[in-house]
Amino acid sequence: IIILPGTLIVTAVSYGCIIVTILHIPSSVGRRKAFSTCSAHLVVVMVFYSTCIYRYICPAQRGGQDSDKVLSLFFSVLTQTLNPYIYSLRNKQVK
């Protein structure tokens, strides 16, 4: 319960700093590219943290064994599966 919010805060502060830095980029094309890259990372981070928070911080709202299976699938498979697709779809050679 202590570690998860701590890492979430560090990650949120890091992304906040990244967004502030992106907003200081003078060209709109550069800002758009930076935001598209950042948003792809942010989707994976949000899926990872949302499953962790639901599973470990809100255990009273658990829906039973079926809910645990779905959460395990999201936590262990979906986040690792999304990373290669996100990075390869951003590659010009793959497009």
C-alpha positions as CSV (number, residue, x, y, z in Angstrom):
1,I,0.0,0.0,0.0
2,I,2.9,2.3,0.6
3,I,5.1,1.4,-2.5
4,L,2.3,1.6,-5.1
5,P,1.2,5.2,-4.4
6,G,4.8,6.2,-4.0
7,T,5.8,5.0,-7.4
8,L,2.6,6.4,-8.9
9,I,3.5,9.8,-7.5
10,V,7.0,9.7,-8.9
11,T,5.6,8.6,-12.3
12,A,3.0,11.3,-12.3
13,V,5.5,14.0,-11.4
14,S,7.8,12.7,-14.1
15,Y,5.1,12.9,-16.7
16,G,4.1,16.3,-15.4
17,C,7.7,17.5,-16.0
18,I,7.7,15.9,-19.5
19,I,4.4,17.7,-20.4
20,V,5.7,21.1,-19.2
21,T,8.9,20.5,-21.3
22,I,6.8,19.5,-24.3
23,L,4.7,22.7,-24.0
24,H,7.9,24.8,-24.3
25,I,8.7,23.3,-27.7
26,P,8.3,26.2,-30.2
27,S,7.1,24.2,-33.2
28,S,3.6,22.7,-33.3
29,V,4.9,19.7,-35.3
30,G,7.5,19.0,-32.6
31,R,4.9,19.3,-29.8
32,R,2.5,16.9,-31.7
33,K,5.2,14.3,-32.2
34,A,6.3,14.5,-28.5
35,F,2.7,14.3,-27.3
36,S,2.0,11.3,-29.5
37,T,5.0,9.5,-28.1
38,C,4.2,10.5,-24.5
39,S,0.6,9.4,-24.9
40,A,1.6,5.9,-26.1
41,H,3.7,5.5,-23.0
42,L,1.0,6.9,-20.8
43,V,-1.6,4.4,-22.0
44,V,0.6,1.5,-20.9
45,V,1.4,3.2,-17.6
46,M,-2.3,3.8,-16.9
47,V,-3.3,0.2,-17.7
48,F,-0.5,-1.0,-15.4
49,Y,-1.3,1.3,-12.5
50,S,-5.1,1.0,-12.8
51,T,-5.0,-2.8,-12.5
52,C,-2.6,-2.6,-9.6
53,I,-4.7,0.0,-7.7
54,Y,-7.9,-1.9,-8.3
55,R,-6.3,-5.2,-7.1
56,Y,-4.2,-4.1,-4.2
57,I,-5.7,-0.9,-2.8
58,C,-9.4,-1.6,-3.2
59,P,-9.6,-5.3,-2.1
60,A,-13.1,-4.8,-0.6
61,Q,-14.6,-4.3,-4.0
62,R,-13.3,-7.5,-5.5
63,G,-15.7,-9.5,-7.6
64,G,-14.4,-13.0,-6.9
65,Q,-12.3,-15.4,-8.9
66,D,-13.4,-14.2,-12.3
67,S,-12.4,-10.7,-11.5
68,D,-9.0,-11.9,-10.4
69,K,-8.5,-13.7,-13.7
70,V,-9.3,-10.6,-15.7
71,L,-7.0,-8.4,-13.6
72,S,-4.2,-11.0,-13.8
73,L,-4.7,-11.0,-17.6
74,F,-4.5,-7.2,-17.8
75,F,-1.6,-7.0,-15.4
76,S,0.6,-9.8,-16.7
77,V,-0.3,-10.0,-20.4
78,L,-1.8,-6.8,-21.7
79,T,0.8,-4.3,-20.5
80,Q,3.7,-6.4,-21.9
81,T,1.9,-7.1,-25.2
82,L,1.1,-3.4,-25.8
83,N,4.7,-2.2,-25.5
84,P,6.1,-3.8,-28.7
85,Y,3.0,-2.8,-30.7
86,I,3.1,0.8,-29.6
87,Y,6.8,1.1,-30.4
88,S,6.6,-0.7,-33.7
89,L,3.6,1.3,-34.9
90,R,5.6,4.4,-34.3
91,N,8.4,3.1,-36.6
92,K,8.3,4.5,-40.2
93,Q,9.7,1.2,-41.6
94,V,6.8,-0.8,-40.1
95,K,4.3,1.7,-41.4
